[in-house]
């Protein structure tokens, strides 16, 4: 039996955002058992850098549930956007806010989708810096790391709606709006040293504004799924 997949959603996401993606992965040809971390938009909204313990606790419980219910020894972990940073922290063997998650014991692969591993985002700056200092790059050699980036939207101060949204997002979080990315995260920020770094032409960041082009769409999943198989 294939390992279960645990999906860790992104900033201000909700579990229902990933239901369609989970159904795709549960159906042929993938046939995977999928668990979505149950963390709501409201719960995301009250998190403050650097304390991300609430979401880490939920992720840890979800992984344990997946192992107990399936009898597997390890899971394949997928982190979307900020969920990729949460997942990297969960893998860590060092205490975080007094808790040692040491999730690297239970994870076979980590795939991050549109995760800014190098970020200037003020609301996660300390958290992100700590991850990269403690666990740089593809830190655990027994875990297969894949980082997926989109190359689809050039930020423009004056352009169409998607281009202007990208400009604001790139400028606010990364200091320069005139960049190319997935509409929310600049492509180059998703690079993770030592990982299998995949750049997808045309891929968008999120299901709410690009349901057929985002990382979890049926036509996009096959382009990165090999790292999870």
SETOR-739479 format. One record per residue (C-alpha): x, z, y. Coordinates in steps of 0.1 Angstrom, whole numbers, padded with zeros to 4 digits, always signed. Each point is the difference from the previous one (the first is absolute). Example, Ala and Ser with C-alpha at 12.3 -4.5 7.8 and 13.67 -1.06 7.14 Angstrom:
! residues 2
+0123+0078-0045 +0014-0007+0034 
This chain:
! residues 229
+0000+0000+0000 +0012-0009+0035 +0009+0028+0024 -0027+0011+0024 +0003-0011+0036 -0004+0025+0029 -0009-0015+0034 +0011+0019+0031 -0018-0013+0031 +0013-0004+0035 -0005+0017+0033 -0037+0006+0009 -0011-0018-0032 -0027+0012-0024 -0002-0004-0038 -0028-0026+0003 +0024-0023+0018 +0018-0005-0033 -0029-0003-0024 +0001-0038-0001 +0038+0000-0006 -0005+0026-0028 -0026-0021-0016 +0023-0030+0000 +0028+0020-0016 -0024+0014-0026 -0012-0035-0011 +0018-0027-0019 +0027-0010+0001 +0013+0034+0011 -0023+0023-0019 +0014+0032+0017 -0016+0034+0003 +0001+0007+0038 -0003+0033+0019 -0005+0000+0038 +0012+0031+0018 -0030+0016+0016 +0011+0006+0036 -0025-0008+0027 +0003-0014+0035 -0009+0033+0015 +0027+0018-0020 +0026-0026+0011 -0011+0005+0036 +0010+0036+0002 +0035-0003-0015 +0028+0006+0024 +0036-0009-0003 +0019+0013-0019 -0025+0018-0021 -0014-0024-0026 -0005+0027-0027 -0038-0005-0003 +0003-0037-0011 +0030+0008-0022 -0020+0027-0018 -0028-0025-0007 +0024-0026-0012 +0017+0024-0024 -0034+0011-0014 -0010-0037-0005 +0031-0008-0019 -0005+0031-0023 -0036-0010-0006 +0011-0036-0009 +0025+0014-0025 -0024+0025-0015 -0029-0025-0004 +0021-0029-0014 +0027+0019-0019 +0027-0020+0017 +0034+0014+0008 +0004-0018+0033 -0021-0019+0025 +0006-0031+0022 -0004+0011+0036 -0012-0024+0027 +0002+0011+0036 -0017-0020+0028 +0014+0003+0035 +0006+0037+0009 -0009+0008-0036 +0034-0015-0010 +0018+0027+0019 -0022+0027-0014 +0008-0014-0035 +0038+0000+0006 -0002+0037+0012 -0021+0009-0031 +0028-0014-0022 +0025+0025+0015 +0016+0028-0019 +0007+0021+0031 -0026+0024+0014 -0023-0014+0027 -0017+0027+0021 +0008+0025-0028 -0014-0022-0028 +0021-0019-0025 -0020-0030-0012 +0028-0017-0019 -0023-0029-0008 +0029-0022-0012 -0006+0017-0034 -0034-0017-0003 +0005-0034+0017 +0013-0032-0016 -0003-0023+0030 -0008+0002+0037 -0014-0030+0018 -0005+0003+0037 -0023-0025+0019 +0006-0004+0037 +0019+0033+0002 +0023+0004+0031 +0030+0017-0017 +0018-0004+0033 -0024+0012+0027 -0001+0012+0036 -0036+0011-0003 -0002+0032+0021 -0027+0016-0022 +0021-0002-0031 +0035-0001+0014 +0013+0033-0013 -0017-0004-0034 +0015-0035-0004 +0035+0011+0011 +0000+0028-0025 -0009-0024-0029 +0027-0024+0009 +0026+0028+0003 -0009+0017-0032 -0008-0030-0022 +0015-0031+0015 -0010-0034-0014 -0010-0004-0036 +0013+0035-0007 -0010+0008-0036 +0018-0025-0023 -0025+0004-0028 -0029-0010+0022 -0007-0037+0008 -0005-0004+0037 -0017-0030+0016 -0007-0003+0037 -0025-0027+0010 -0001-0014+0036 -0023-0025+0016 +0011-0028+0024 -0031-0014+0016 -0007+0011+0036 +0022-0004+0030 -0009+0026+0026 -0010-0014+0033 -0011+0018+0032 -0024-0028+0007 -0013-0018-0031 -0028+0002-0024 -0014+0033-0011 +0022+0004-0030 +0032-0009+0020 -0009+0025+0028 -0008+0028-0026 +0034-0007-0016 +0018+0001+0033 -0015+0034+0009 +0008+0013-0035 +0035-0013-0001 +0007+0012+0036 -0015+0035-0004 +0016+0008-0033 +0032-0021+0000 +0009-0005+0037 -0005-0038+0002 -0032-0019-0003 +0016-0034-0003 +0007+0002-0037 -0011-0016-0032 -0018+0022-0026 -0032+0005-0020 -0021+0007+0031 +0008+0037+0001 +0035+0005-0013 +0030-0022+0009 +0014-0018-0030 +0036+0013+0004 -0011+0037+0001 -0011-0002-0036 +0035-0006-0013 +0011+0027-0025 +0036+0001-0010 +0005-0005-0038 -0037-0009-0006 -0014-0034-0011 -0010-0011+0035 -0028-0027+0000 -0010-0018+0031 -0034-0017-0003 -0008-0029+0024 -0035+0004+0013 -0007+0035-0013 -0020+0023+0023 +0001+0038+0002 -0034+0014-0007 -0033-0008-0018 -0022+0008+0030 +0012-0030+0020 +0013-0024-0026 -0018+0007-0033 +0012-0032-0017 +0035-0001+0014 +0012+0036-0001 +0024+0015-0026 -0028+0011-0023 -0019-0033+0000 -0005-0019-0033 +0022-0028+0011 +0028+0022+0013 +0004+0026-0027 +0016-0025-0025 +0028-0006+0025 +0013+0036-0003 -0016+0014-0031 +0030-0006-0023 +0017+0031+0014 -0029+0021-0013 -0004-0016-0034 
